[in-house]
Amino acid sequence: MTMTWDKVVVDRTAELSSWVDFCYQIMKRGVLIYAYANNHFQGHAPATIAKFLELWAANGFGKVTSPEPIRRQQPLLFPSLD
């Protein structure tokens, strides 16, 4: 176990690449994917996401987009708090 989160301690590019492939196969089926990252791949979560996007682009899978915001189905109870 490591307590170092500011750099890559173990190169896990191969494992992250397999997640890229898996997510692409699921996305091709029309399934919306929400992915979360922790610190264990690239030293910290933002670097893990950047590496995921780099691998995604390197595979030619296209641009990763954010989902459309959820539209509310009913009015808010306290609209001024939104």
C-alpha positions, 0 to 999 in steps of 0.5 A, spaced: 500 500 500 502 506 498 501 513 501 504 517 495 498 520 491 502 526 487 505 521 482 505 514 479 507 509 483 505 503 479 504 504 471 497 501 471 496 503 463 494 496 461 489 496 466 486 503 465 486 501 457 482 495 458 477 500 462 477 504 456 475 498 451 470 496 456 466 502 456 467 503 449 463 497 448 458 498 453 457 505 450 456 502 443 450 499 445 447 506 447 448 505 455 450 512 458 456 511 462 458 514 469 465 513 471 468 515 477 476 515 478 480 514 485 487 515 486 490 508 485 491 509 477 495 515 476 497 518 483 490 522 483 483 522 480 484 528 475 490 525 472 487 518 472 481 521 468 486 525 463 489 518 462 483 515 461 481 520 456 488 520 452 487 512 451 480 513 449 482 518 444 488 514 442 484 509 440 480 513 436 473 512 439 471 520 438 470 525 443 467 524 450 461 528 452 457 530 458 450 527 459 444 532 458 442 535 464 436 532 467 430 535 466 425 536 472 419 532 472 415 536 477 416 543 480 420 545 486 418 545 493 422 551 494 424 554 488 428 560 490 433 554 493 435 552 486 
